[in-house]
């Protein structure tokens, strides 16, 4: 197999599990309305990422087939962007902003990831850092799509259900800083492993 599935899953967990626009929206929605009312919004967020995975996958894999060097350049650019996002995560602080009066629905969730720069950067990194040039486009895209779908199904509801409680417990305490730096470090390590010591497995 020419997609590094296990390292990519670790990378996906570090990305989907860290604070960002999508998870902050999920946390806010869960805090304001509870998980049950937020289920349509959560489903929209989960499926919305699929709307950008497939176009990115087919576009990048086509580039890799014709211009292998461009694929390598994109790998390092994407990795650099993810490391920059990790730095932002490390310095981010949790909060629980007040939710609006009306619970957001499926449609609102569906557009979260297409409008989320972190999602675009994460997916681009998934293809450039965890996929070997020459891999069949459908194989690479399907594997990355399935991995992200599974991770999102597991983690997004947790942010919705428990994010607000976690924020209340540790916001403003020393534990908050430790948590954010740990999440950021896991993100960087997963990228560095594939760039310098990993490989497709």
MARRO-729696 format. One record per residue: z, x, y of N, C-alpha, C in turn; chain; residue in one letter; residue number from 1. Coordinates in steps of 0.1 Angstrom, whole numbers, plus 5000, padded with zeros to 4 digits. Layout:
residues N
+------+------+------+------+------+------+------+------+------+----+----+-----+
!   nZ !   nX !   nY !  caZ !  caX !  caY !   cZ !   cX !   cY ! ch ! aa !   i !
+------+------+------+------+------+------+------+------+------+----+----+-----+
!    Z !    X !    Y !    Z !    X !    Y !    Z !    X !    Y !  A !  a ! NUM !
...
+------+------+------+------+------+------+------+------+------+----+----+-----+
end
This chain:
residues 201
+------+------+------+------+------+------+------+------+------+----+----+-----+
!   nZ !   nX !   nY !  caZ !  caX !  caY !   cZ !   cX !   cY ! ch ! aa !   i !
+------+------+------+------+------+------+------+------+------+----+----+-----+
! 5000 ! 5008 ! 4988 ! 5000 ! 5000 ! 5000 ! 5000 ! 5009 ! 5012 !  A !  x !   1 !
! 4992 ! 5005 ! 5022 ! 4991 ! 5014 ! 5034 ! 4997 ! 5008 ! 5046 !  A !  x !   2 !
! 5007 ! 4999 ! 5044 ! 5015 ! 4994 ! 5055 ! 5030 ! 4998 ! 5051 !  A !  x !   3 !
! 5037 ! 5004 ! 5060 ! 5050 ! 5009 ! 5057 ! 5060 ! 4997 ! 5058 !  A !  x !   4 !
! 5060 ! 4989 ! 5048 ! 5067 ! 4976 ! 5049 ! 5082 ! 4977 ! 5051 !  A !  x !   5 !
! 5089 ! 4986 ! 5044 ! 5103 ! 4987 ! 5045 ! 5107 ! 4992 ! 5059 !  A !  x !   6 !
! 5101 ! 5003 ! 5063 ! 5104 ! 5008 ! 5077 ! 5101 ! 4997 ! 5088 !  A !  x !   7 !
! 5090 ! 4990 ! 5085 ! 5086 ! 4980 ! 5095 ! 5096 ! 4969 ! 5095 !  A !  x !   8 !
! 5101 ! 4965 ! 5084 ! 5112 ! 4954 ! 5083 ! 5124 ! 4959 ! 5091 !  A !  x !   9 !
! 5128 ! 4972 ! 5090 ! 5139 ! 4977 ! 5097 ! 5136 ! 4976 ! 5112 !  A !  x !  10 !
! 5124 ! 4980 ! 5116 ! 5120 ! 4980 ! 5130 ! 5120 ! 4965 ! 5135 !  A !  x !  11 !
! 5115 ! 4956 ! 5127 ! 5114 ! 4942 ! 5131 ! 5128 ! 4936 ! 5133 !  A !  x !  12 !
! 5138 ! 4940 ! 5124 ! 5151 ! 4935 ! 5126 ! 5157 ! 4941 ! 5139 !  A !  x !  13 !
! 5155 ! 4954 ! 5142 ! 5160 ! 4960 ! 5154 ! 5154 ! 4953 ! 5166 !  A !  x !  14 !
! 5142 ! 4948 ! 5165 ! 5135 ! 4942 ! 5177 ! 5139 ! 4927 ! 5178 !  A !  x !  15 !
! 5138 ! 4920 ! 5167 ! 5140 ! 4906 ! 5168 ! 5155 ! 4903 ! 5170 !  A !  x !  16 !
! 5163 ! 4913 ! 5166 ! 5178 ! 4911 ! 5167 ! 5184 ! 4915 ! 5180 !  A !  x !  17 !
! 5176 ! 4922 ! 5189 ! 5181 ! 4927 ! 5201 ! 5178 ! 4917 ! 5213 !  A !  x !  18 !
! 5187 ! 4918 ! 5223 ! 5185 ! 4909 ! 5234 ! 5171 ! 4911 ! 5241 !  A !  x !  19 !
! 5165 ! 4900 ! 5245 ! 5152 ! 4901 ! 5251 ! 5149 ! 4887 ! 5257 !  A !  x !  20 !
! 5138 ! 4885 ! 5263 ! 5135 ! 4871 ! 5268 ! 5136 ! 4860 ! 5258 !  A !  x !  21 !
! 5131 ! 4862 ! 5246 ! 5132 ! 4851 ! 5236 ! 5146 ! 4848 ! 5232 !  A !  x !  22 !
! 5153 ! 4859 ! 5228 ! 5167 ! 4857 ! 5224 ! 5176 ! 4852 ! 5235 !  A !  x !  23 !
! 5174 ! 4856 ! 5247 ! 5182 ! 4851 ! 5258 ! 5179 ! 4836 ! 5260 !  A !  x !  24 !
! 5167 ! 4832 ! 5258 ! 5163 ! 4818 ! 5259 ! 5170 ! 4810 ! 5247 !  A !  x !  25 !
! 5169 ! 4816 ! 5235 ! 5176 ! 4809 ! 5224 ! 5191 ! 4808 ! 5226 !  A !  x !  26 !
! 5197 ! 4819 ! 5230 ! 5211 ! 4819 ! 5232 ! 5215 ! 4809 ! 5243 !  A !  x !  27 !
! 5208 ! 4808 ! 5254 ! 5211 ! 4798 ! 5264 ! 5209 ! 4784 ! 5259 !  A !  x !  28 !
! 5199 ! 4782 ! 5251 ! 5196 ! 4768 ! 5246 ! 5207 ! 4764 ! 5236 !  A !  x !  29 !
! 5211 ! 4774 ! 5227 ! 5222 ! 4771 ! 5218 ! 5235 ! 4768 ! 5225 !  A !  x !  30 !
! 5238 ! 4776 ! 5235 ! 5250 ! 4774 ! 5243 ! 5251 ! 4761 ! 5250 !  A !  x !  31 !
! 5239 ! 4756 ! 5254 ! 5239 ! 4743 ! 5262 ! 5238 ! 4731 ! 5253 !  A !  x !  32 !
! 5231 ! 4732 ! 5242 ! 5228 ! 4720 ! 5234 ! 5232 ! 4721 ! 5219 !  A !  x !  33 !
! 5235 ! 4732 ! 5214 ! 5239 ! 4734 ! 5200 ! 5226 ! 4736 ! 5192 !  A !  x !  34 !
! 5228 ! 4741 ! 5179 ! 5217 ! 4744 ! 5171 ! 5208 ! 4732 ! 5167 !  A !  x !  35 !
! 5215 ! 4721 ! 5163 ! 5208 ! 4710 ! 5158 ! 5197 ! 4705 ! 5169 !  A !  x !  36 !
! 5202 ! 4703 ! 5181 ! 5193 ! 4699 ! 5192 ! 5182 ! 4709 ! 5195 !  A !  x !  37 !
! 5185 ! 4722 ! 5193 ! 5176 ! 4732 ! 5196 ! 5166 ! 4736 ! 5185 !  A !  x !  38 !
! 5167 ! 4729 ! 5174 ! 5158 ! 4733 ! 5162 ! 5143 ! 4732 ! 5166 !  A !  x !  39 !
! 5138 ! 4722 ! 5173 ! 5124 ! 4722 ! 5177 ! 5120 ! 4734 ! 5186 !  A !  x !  40 !
! 5129 ! 4738 ! 5195 ! 5126 ! 4750 ! 5203 ! 5126 ! 4762 ! 5195 !  A !  x !  41 !
! 5136 ! 4764 ! 5186 ! 5136 ! 4775 ! 5177 ! 5123 ! 4776 ! 5169 !  A !  x !  42 !
! 5119 ! 4765 ! 5163 ! 5106 ! 4765 ! 5155 ! 5095 ! 4769 ! 5164 !  A !  x !  43 !
! 5094 ! 4765 ! 5176 ! 5083 ! 4769 ! 5185 ! 5083 ! 4784 ! 5188 !  A !  x !  44 !
! 5095 ! 4789 ! 5190 ! 5096 ! 4804 ! 5192 ! 5092 ! 4812 ! 5180 !  A !  x !  45 !
! 5096 ! 4807 ! 5168 ! 5092 ! 4814 ! 5156 ! 5077 ! 4814 ! 5154 !  A !  x !  46 !
! 5071 ! 4802 ! 5155 ! 5056 ! 4801 ! 5153 ! 5048 ! 4807 ! 5164 !  A !  x !  47 !
! 5054 ! 4807 ! 5176 ! 5046 ! 4813 ! 5188 ! 5042 ! 4827 ! 5186 !  A !  x !  48 !
! 5050 ! 4835 ! 5179 ! 5047 ! 4849 ! 5177 ! 5034 ! 4850 ! 5169 !  A !  x !  49 !
! 5032 ! 4841 ! 5159 ! 5020 ! 4841 ! 5151 ! 5007 ! 4840 ! 5160 !  A !  x !  50 !
! 5008 ! 4833 ! 5171 ! 4997 ! 4831 ! 5180 ! 4992 ! 4845 ! 5186 !  A !  x !  51 !
! 5000 ! 4855 ! 5186 ! 4996 ! 4868 ! 5191 ! 4994 ! 4878 ! 5181 !  A !  x !  52 !
! 5001 ! 4876 ! 5169 ! 5000 ! 4886 ! 5158 ! 4986 ! 4888 ! 5154 !  A !  x !  53 !
! 4979 ! 4877 ! 5151 ! 4966 ! 4877 ! 5145 ! 4955 ! 4882 ! 5154 !  A !  x !  54 !
! 4955 ! 4878 ! 5167 ! 4945 ! 4884 ! 5176 ! 4947 ! 4899 ! 5178 !  A !  x !  55 !
! 4960 ! 4903 ! 5179 ! 4963 ! 4918 ! 5181 ! 4959 ! 4925 ! 5168 !  A !  x !  56 !
! 4962 ! 4920 ! 5157 ! 4960 ! 4927 ! 5144 ! 4945 ! 4929 ! 5142 !  A !  x !  57 !
! 4937 ! 4919 ! 5144 ! 4922 ! 4920 ! 5141 ! 4916 ! 4929 ! 5152 !  A !  x !  58 !
! 4921 ! 4928 ! 5164 ! 4916 ! 4937 ! 5175 ! 4919 ! 4952 ! 5173 !  A !  x !  59 !
! 4932 ! 4955 ! 5170 ! 4936 ! 4969 ! 5168 ! 4930 ! 4975 ! 5155 !  A !  x !  60 !
! 4930 ! 4967 ! 5144 ! 4924 ! 4973 ! 5132 ! 4909 ! 4976 ! 5133 !  A !  x !  61 !
! 4902 ! 4967 ! 5141 ! 4888 ! 4970 ! 5144 ! 4886 ! 4983 ! 5152 !  A !  x !  62 !
! 4895 ! 4985 ! 5162 ! 4895 ! 4997 ! 5169 ! 4897 ! 5009 ! 5160 !  A !  x !  63 !
! 4907 ! 5008 ! 5151 ! 4911 ! 5019 ! 5142 ! 4899 ! 5023 ! 5133 !  A !  x !  64 !
! 4891 ! 5013 ! 5129 ! 4880 ! 5016 ! 5120 ! 4869 ! 5024 ! 5127 !  A !  x !  65 !
! 4867 ! 5021 ! 5140 ! 4856 ! 5027 ! 5147 ! 4861 ! 5040 ! 5155 !  A !  x !  66 !
! 4873 ! 5039 ! 5160 ! 4878 ! 5050 ! 5168 ! 4892 ! 5054 ! 5163 !  A !  x !  67 !
! 4893 ! 5062 ! 5152 ! 4906 ! 5066 ! 5147 ! 4915 ! 5073 ! 5157 !  A !  x !  68 !
! 4909 ! 5081 ! 5166 ! 4917 ! 5088 ! 5175 ! 4924 ! 5079 ! 5185 !  A !  x !  69 !
! 4916 ! 5068 ! 5189 ! 4922 ! 5058 ! 5198 ! 4934 ! 5052 ! 5192 !  A !  x !  70 !
! 4933 ! 5049 ! 5179 ! 4944 ! 5043 ! 5172 ! 4957 ! 5052 ! 5173 !  A !  x !  71 !
! 4955 ! 5065 ! 5171 ! 4966 ! 5075 ! 5172 ! 4972 ! 5075 ! 5186 !  A !  x !  72 !
! 4963 ! 5074 ! 5196 ! 4968 ! 5074 ! 5210 ! 4976 ! 5061 ! 5212 !  A !  x !  73 !
! 4971 ! 5050 ! 5208 ! 4978 ! 5037 ! 5209 ! 4992 ! 5038 ! 5202 !  A !  x !  74 !
! 4992 ! 5045 ! 5191 ! 5005 ! 5046 ! 5184 ! 5016 ! 5052 ! 5192 !  A !  x !  75 !
! 5013 ! 5063 ! 5199 ! 5023 ! 5069 ! 5207 ! 5026 ! 5062 ! 5220 !  A !  x !  76 !
! 5016 ! 5055 ! 5226 ! 5018 ! 5047 ! 5238 ! 5027 ! 5035 ! 5234 !  A !  x !  77 !
! 5024 ! 5029 ! 5223 ! 5033 ! 5017 ! 5219 ! 5047 ! 5022 ! 5216 !  A !  x !  78 !
! 5048 ! 5034 ! 5209 ! 5061 ! 5039 ! 5206 ! 5069 ! 5042 ! 5219 !  A !  x !  79 !
! 5062 ! 5048 ! 5228 ! 5069 ! 5051 ! 5241 ! 5074 ! 5038 ! 5248 !  A !  x !  80 !
! 5065 ! 5028 ! 5247 ! 5069 ! 5015 ! 5254 ! 5082 ! 5009 ! 5247 !  A !  x !  81 !
! 5082 ! 5010 ! 5234 ! 5093 ! 5004 ! 5227 ! 5106 ! 5012 ! 5230 !  A !  x !  82 !
! 5105 ! 5025 ! 5231 ! 5116 ! 5034 ! 5235 ! 5121 ! 5030 ! 5249 !  A !  x !  83 !
! 5112 ! 5027 ! 5258 ! 5116 ! 5023 ! 5271 ! 5123 ! 5010 ! 5271 !  A !  x !  84 !
! 5118 ! 5000 ! 5262 ! 5125 ! 4988 ! 5261 ! 5139 ! 4990 ! 5255 !  A !  x !  85 !
! 5140 ! 4999 ! 5245 ! 5153 ! 5002 ! 5240 ! 5163 ! 5007 ! 5250 !  A !  x !  86 !
! 5158 ! 5015 ! 5260 ! 5167 ! 5020 ! 5271 ! 5172 ! 5008 ! 5279 !  A !  x !  87 !
! 5163 ! 4998 ! 5281 ! 5167 ! 4987 ! 5289 ! 5177 ! 4978 ! 5281 !  A !  x !  88 !
! 5175 ! 4977 ! 5268 ! 5185 ! 4970 ! 5260 ! 5198 ! 4977 ! 5261 !  A !  x !  89 !
! 5199 ! 4990 ! 5260 ! 5211 ! 4998 ! 5260 ! 5219 ! 4995 ! 5273 !  A !  x !  90 !
! 5212 ! 4992 ! 5284 ! 5218 ! 4990 ! 5297 ! 5220 ! 4975 ! 5300 !  A !  x !  91 !
! 5215 ! 4967 ! 5291 ! 5216 ! 4952 ! 5294 ! 5230 ! 4947 ! 5291 !  A !  x !  92 !
! 5235 ! 4937 ! 5298 ! 5248 ! 4931 ! 5295 ! 5246 ! 4917 ! 5292 !  A !  x !  93 !
! 5254 ! 4912 ! 5282 ! 5252 ! 4898 ! 5277 ! 5258 ! 4889 ! 5288 !  A !  x !  94 !
! 5252 ! 4877 ! 5288 ! 5258 ! 4866 ! 5296 ! 5254 ! 4853 ! 5290 !  A !  x !  95 !
! 5259 ! 4843 ! 5295 ! 5256 ! 4829 ! 5290 ! 5253 ! 4820 ! 5302 !  A !  x !  96 !
! 5240 ! 4821 ! 5307 ! 5237 ! 4813 ! 5319 ! 5237 ! 4799 ! 5315 !  A !  x !  97 !
! 5239 ! 4790 ! 5325 ! 5240 ! 4776 ! 5323 ! 5227 ! 4771 ! 5319 !  A !  x !  98 !
! 5227 ! 4762 ! 5309 ! 5215 ! 4756 ! 5304 ! 5211 ! 4744 ! 5313 !  A !  x !  99 !
! 5198 ! 4740 ! 5313 ! 5194 ! 4729 ! 5321 ! 5199 ! 4716 ! 5315 !  A !  x ! 100 !
! 5196 ! 4705 ! 5321 ! 5200 ! 4692 ! 5317 ! 5192 ! 4687 ! 5305 !  A !  x ! 101 !
! 5180 ! 4692 ! 5303 ! 5171 ! 4687 ! 5292 ! 5169 ! 4698 ! 5282 !  A !  x ! 102 !
! 5171 ! 4695 ! 5269 ! 5168 ! 4705 ! 5259 ! 5154 ! 4708 ! 5258 !  A !  x ! 103 !
! 5150 ! 4721 ! 5258 ! 5136 ! 4725 ! 5257 ! 5131 ! 4721 ! 5243 !  A !  x ! 104 !
! 5118 ! 4717 ! 5242 ! 5113 ! 4713 ! 5229 ! 5104 ! 4724 ! 5222 !  A !  x ! 105 !
! 5096 ! 4719 ! 5212 ! 5087 ! 4728 ! 5205 ! 5077 ! 4735 ! 5213 !  A !  x ! 106 !
! 5071 ! 4727 ! 5222 ! 5060 ! 4733 ! 5231 ! 5066 ! 4744 ! 5240 !  A !  x ! 107 !
! 5078 ! 4742 ! 5245 ! 5084 ! 4752 ! 5253 ! 5087 ! 4765 ! 5245 !  A !  x ! 108 !
! 5091 ! 4763 ! 5233 ! 5093 ! 4775 ! 5224 ! 5080 ! 4782 ! 5220 !  A !  x ! 109 !
! 5070 ! 4774 ! 5219 ! 5057 ! 4780 ! 5214 ! 5051 ! 4790 ! 5224 !  A !  x ! 110 !
! 5054 ! 4789 ! 5237 ! 5048 ! 4798 ! 5246 ! 5057 ! 4810 ! 5250 !  A !  x ! 111 !
! 5069 ! 4810 ! 5244 ! 5079 ! 4821 ! 5248 ! 5073 ! 4834 ! 5244 !  A !  x ! 112 !
! 5069 ! 4836 ! 5232 ! 5064 ! 4850 ! 5228 ! 5050 ! 4854 ! 5234 !  A !  x ! 113 !
! 5041 ! 4844 ! 5235 ! 5028 ! 4848 ! 5242 ! 5031 ! 4853 ! 5256 !  A !  x ! 114 !
! 5041 ! 4849 ! 5263 ! 5044 ! 4853 ! 5276 ! 5055 ! 4864 ! 5277 !  A !  x ! 115 !
! 5058 ! 4870 ! 5265 ! 5069 ! 4879 ! 5264 ! 5063 ! 4894 ! 5262 !  A !  x ! 116 !
! 5064 ! 4903 ! 5272 ! 5059 ! 4916 ! 5270 ! 5065 ! 4924 ! 5258 !  A !  x ! 117 !
! 5078 ! 4921 ! 5256 ! 5085 ! 4928 ! 5244 ! 5078 ! 4924 ! 5231 !  A !  x ! 118 !
! 5074 ! 4912 ! 5230 ! 5067 ! 4907 ! 5217 ! 5053 ! 4914 ! 5216 !  A !  x ! 119 !
! 5046 ! 4915 ! 5227 ! 5033 ! 4922 ! 5226 ! 5035 ! 4937 ! 5223 !  A !  x ! 120 !
! 5044 ! 4943 ! 5229 ! 5047 ! 4957 ! 5226 ! 5052 ! 4960 ! 5212 !  A !  x ! 121 !
! 5060 ! 4951 ! 5207 ! 5065 ! 4952 ! 5193 ! 5054 ! 4950 ! 5183 !  A !  x ! 122 !
! 5046 ! 4941 ! 5185 ! 5035 ! 4938 ! 5175 ! 5025 ! 4950 ! 5176 !  A !  x ! 123 !
! 5021 ! 4954 ! 5188 ! 5012 ! 4966 ! 5189 ! 5018 ! 4978 ! 5182 !  A !  x ! 124 !
! 5031 ! 4980 ! 5183 ! 5037 ! 4991 ! 5177 ! 5037 ! 4989 ! 5162 !  A !  x ! 125 !
! 5039 ! 4977 ! 5157 ! 5038 ! 4974 ! 5143 ! 5025 ! 4979 ! 5137 !  A !  x ! 126 !
! 5014 ! 4976 ! 5143 ! 5001 ! 4980 ! 5138 ! 4998 ! 4994 ! 5139 !  A !  x ! 127 !
! 5002 ! 5000 ! 5151 ! 4998 ! 5014 ! 5153 ! 5008 ! 5024 ! 5146 !  A !  x ! 128 !
! 5021 ! 5021 ! 5145 ! 5030 ! 5030 ! 5140 ! 5033 ! 5028 ! 5125 !  A !  x ! 129 !
! 5031 ! 5016 ! 5120 ! 5035 ! 5014 ! 5106 ! 5023 ! 5011 ! 5097 !  A !  x ! 130 !
! 5011 ! 5012 ! 5102 ! 4999 ! 5009 ! 5094 ! 4990 ! 5021 ! 5094 !  A !  x ! 131 !
! 4985 ! 5025 ! 5083 ! 4976 ! 5036 ! 5081 ! 4962 ! 5032 ! 5085 !  A !  x ! 132 !
! 4956 ! 5040 ! 5094 ! 4942 ! 5038 ! 5097 ! 4933 ! 5036 ! 5085 !  A !  x ! 133 !
! 4924 ! 5026 ! 5085 ! 4916 ! 5024 ! 5073 ! 4921 ! 5013 ! 5065 !  A !  x ! 134 !
! 4933 ! 5008 ! 5067 ! 4939 ! 4996 ! 5060 ! 4930 ! 4984 ! 5063 !  A !  x ! 135 !
! 4928 ! 4976 ! 5053 ! 4921 ! 4964 ! 5055 ! 4928 ! 4955 ! 5065 !  A !  x ! 136 !
! 4920 ! 4950 ! 5075 ! 4925 ! 4942 ! 5086 ! 4934 ! 4930 ! 5081 !  A !  x ! 137 !
! 4928 ! 4922 ! 5072 ! 4935 ! 4910 ! 5067 ! 4948 ! 4914 ! 5060 !  A !  x ! 138 !
! 4948 ! 4925 ! 5052 ! 4960 ! 4929 ! 5045 ! 4971 ! 4933 ! 5055 !  A !  x ! 139 !
! 4968 ! 4942 ! 5065 ! 4977 ! 4946 ! 5075 ! 4983 ! 4935 ! 5083 !  A !  x ! 140 !
! 4974 ! 4926 ! 5088 ! 4978 ! 4915 ! 5096 ! 4987 ! 4905 ! 5089 !  A !  x ! 141 !
! 4983 ! 4902 ! 5077 ! 4991 ! 4893 ! 5069 ! 5005 ! 4898 ! 5066 !  A !  x ! 142 !
! 5006 ! 4911 ! 5062 ! 5019 ! 4917 ! 5059 ! 5028 ! 4917 ! 5071 !  A !  x ! 143 !
! 5023 ! 4921 ! 5082 ! 5031 ! 4921 ! 5094 ! 5035 ! 4907 ! 5099 !  A !  x ! 144 !
! 5025 ! 4898 ! 5098 ! 5028 ! 4884 ! 5101 ! 5039 ! 4878 ! 5092 !  A !  x ! 145 !
! 5038 ! 4881 ! 5079 ! 5049 ! 4876 ! 5070 ! 5062 ! 4882 ! 5073 !  A !  x ! 146 !
! 5062 ! 4895 ! 5074 ! 5075 ! 4902 ! 5077 ! 5082 ! 4897 ! 5089 !  A !  x ! 147 !
! 5074 ! 4895 ! 5100 ! 5080 ! 4890 ! 5113 ! 5084 ! 4876 ! 5111 !  A !  x ! 148 !
! 5077 ! 4868 ! 5104 ! 5080 ! 4854 ! 5102 ! 5094 ! 4853 ! 5095 !  A !  x ! 149 !
! 5096 ! 4861 ! 5084 ! 5108 ! 4860 ! 5077 ! 5120 ! 4865 ! 5085 !  A !  x ! 150 !
! 5118 ! 4876 ! 5093 ! 5129 ! 4881 ! 5101 ! 5132 ! 4871 ! 5112 !  A !  x ! 151 !
! 5122 ! 4865 ! 5118 ! 5125 ! 4855 ! 5128 ! 5132 ! 4842 ! 5123 !  A !  x ! 152 !
! 5128 ! 4838 ! 5111 ! 5135 ! 4826 ! 5105 ! 5149 ! 4829 ! 5103 !  A !  x ! 153 !
! 5152 ! 4841 ! 5099 ! 5166 ! 4845 ! 5096 ! 5174 ! 4847 ! 5109 !  A !  x ! 154 !
! 5168 ! 4854 ! 5119 ! 5176 ! 4858 ! 5131 ! 5176 ! 4849 ! 5143 !  A !  x ! 155 !
! 5165 ! 4842 ! 5145 ! 5164 ! 4834 ! 5157 ! 5175 ! 4823 ! 5157 !  A !  x ! 156 !
! 5177 ! 4816 ! 5145 ! 5187 ! 4806 ! 5145 ! 5201 ! 4812 ! 5147 !  A !  x ! 157 !
! 5203 ! 4824 ! 5143 ! 5216 ! 4830 ! 5145 ! 5219 ! 4833 ! 5160 !  A !  x ! 158 !
! 5209 ! 4837 ! 5167 ! 5210 ! 4838 ! 5181 ! 5213 ! 4825 ! 5188 !  A !  x ! 159 !
! 5207 ! 4814 ! 5183 ! 5209 ! 4801 ! 5189 ! 5223 ! 4796 ! 5186 !  A !  x ! 160 !
! 5227 ! 4798 ! 5174 ! 5240 ! 4793 ! 5169 ! 5252 ! 4802 ! 5174 !  A !  x ! 161 !
! 5250 ! 4815 ! 5173 ! 5262 ! 4824 ! 5175 ! 5261 ! 4833 ! 5188 !  A !  x ! 162 !
! 5249 ! 4833 ! 5194 ! 5247 ! 4841 ! 5206 ! 5257 ! 4838 ! 5217 !  A !  x ! 163 !
! 5259 ! 4826 ! 5220 ! 5268 ! 4822 ! 5231 ! 5282 ! 4826 ! 5227 !  A !  x ! 164 !
! 5286 ! 4825 ! 5215 ! 5300 ! 4829 ! 5211 ! 5302 ! 4844 ! 5212 !  A !  x ! 165 !
! 5292 ! 4851 ! 5207 ! 5292 ! 4866 ! 5208 ! 5294 ! 4870 ! 5223 !  A !  x ! 166 !
! 5286 ! 4864 ! 5231 ! 5286 ! 4867 ! 5245 ! 5300 ! 4865 ! 5251 !  A !  x ! 167 !
! 5306 ! 4853 ! 5248 ! 5319 ! 4850 ! 5253 ! 5329 ! 4860 ! 5248 !  A !  x ! 168 !
! 5328 ! 4864 ! 5235 ! 5338 ! 4873 ! 5230 ! 5338 ! 4887 ! 5235 !  A !  x ! 169 !
! 5326 ! 4892 ! 5237 ! 5325 ! 4907 ! 5240 ! 5320 ! 4910 ! 5254 !  A !  x ! 170 !
! 5314 ! 4900 ! 5261 ! 5309 ! 4903 ! 5275 ! 5320 ! 4908 ! 5284 !  A !  x ! 171 !
! 5317 ! 4919 ! 5290 ! 5326 ! 4926 ! 5299 ! 5337 ! 4934 ! 5292 !  A !  x ! 172 !
! 5336 ! 4936 ! 5279 ! 5345 ! 4945 ! 5272 ! 5338 ! 4958 ! 5268 !  A !  x ! 173 !
! 5346 ! 4968 ! 5264 ! 5340 ! 4980 ! 5259 ! 5331 ! 4978 ! 5247 !  A !  x ! 174 !
! 5334 ! 4968 ! 5239 ! 5326 ! 4965 ! 5227 ! 5311 ! 4961 ! 5230 !  A !  x ! 175 !
! 5310 ! 4955 ! 5242 ! 5296 ! 4951 ! 5246 ! 5287 ! 4963 ! 5247 !  A !  x ! 176 !
! 5292 ! 4973 ! 5254 ! 5284 ! 4985 ! 5256 ! 5281 ! 4992 ! 5243 !  A !  x ! 177 !
! 5290 ! 4993 ! 5234 ! 5288 ! 4999 ! 5221 ! 5277 ! 4991 ! 5213 !  A !  x ! 178 !
! 5278 ! 4978 ! 5213 ! 5268 ! 4970 ! 5207 ! 5254 ! 4972 ! 5212 !  A !  x ! 179 !
! 5253 ! 4972 ! 5225 ! 5239 ! 4973 ! 5231 ! 5233 ! 4987 ! 5228 !  A !  x ! 180 !
! 5242 ! 4998 ! 5229 ! 5237 ! 5011 ! 5226 ! 5233 ! 5013 ! 5211 !  A !  x ! 181 !
! 5241 ! 5006 ! 5203 ! 5238 ! 5007 ! 5188 ! 5225 ! 5000 ! 5185 !  A !  x ! 182 !
! 5222 ! 4989 ! 5191 ! 5210 ! 4982 ! 5189 ! 5198 ! 4990 ! 5194 !  A !  x ! 183 !
! 5200 ! 4996 ! 5206 ! 5189 ! 5004 ! 5212 ! 5186 ! 5016 ! 5203 !  A !  x ! 184 !
! 5197 ! 5023 ! 5198 ! 5195 ! 5035 ! 5189 ! 5188 ! 5031 ! 5177 !  A !  x ! 185 !
! 5191 ! 5020 ! 5171 ! 5184 ! 5016 ! 5158 ! 5169 ! 5014 ! 5161 !  A !  x ! 186 !
! 5166 ! 5008 ! 5172 ! 5152 ! 5006 ! 5176 ! 5144 ! 5020 ! 5177 !  A !  x ! 187 !
! 5150 ! 5029 ! 5184 ! 5144 ! 5042 ! 5186 ! 5143 ! 5050 ! 5173 !  A !  x ! 188 !
! 5153 ! 5050 ! 5165 ! 5153 ! 5057 ! 5152 ! 5142 ! 5051 ! 5142 !  A !  x ! 189 !
! 5141 ! 5038 ! 5142 ! 5130 ! 5032 ! 5134 ! 5116 ! 5037 ! 5138 !  A !  x ! 190 !
! 5114 ! 5038 ! 5151 ! 5101 ! 5043 ! 5155 ! 5099 ! 5058 ! 5152 !  A !  x ! 191 !
! 5109 ! 5066 ! 5155 ! 5109 ! 5080 ! 5153 ! 5107 ! 5083 ! 5138 !  A !  x ! 192 !
! 5113 ! 5075 ! 5129 ! 5111 ! 5078 ! 5115 ! 5097 ! 5077 ! 5110 !  A !  x ! 193 !
! 5090 ! 5067 ! 5115 ! 5076 ! 5065 ! 5111 ! 5067 ! 5076 ! 5118 !  A !  x ! 194 !
! 5070 ! 5079 ! 5131 ! 5061 ! 5088 ! 5138 ! 5062 ! 5102 ! 5132 !  A !  x ! 195 !
! 5074 ! 5107 ! 5129 ! 5076 ! 5121 ! 5125 ! 5081 ! 5123 ! 5111 !  A !  x ! 196 !
! 5086 ! 5113 ! 5104 ! 5091 ! 5115 ! 5091 ! 5088 ! 5105 ! 5081 !  A !  x ! 197 !
! 5082 ! 5094 ! 5085 ! 5079 ! 5083 ! 5076 ! 5065 ! 5083 ! 5071 !  A !  x ! 198 !
! 5061 ! 5072 ! 5066 ! 5048 ! 5071 ! 5061 ! 5046 ! 5057 ! 5054 !  A !  x ! 199 !
! 5034 ! 5054 ! 5051 ! 5032 ! 5041 ! 5044 ! 5038 ! 5041 ! 5030 !  A !  x ! 200 !
! 5045 ! 5031 ! 5026 ! 5051 ! 5030 ! 5013 ! 5047 ! 5016 ! 5007 !  A !  x ! 201 !
+------+------+------+------+------+------+------+------+------+----+----+-----+
end
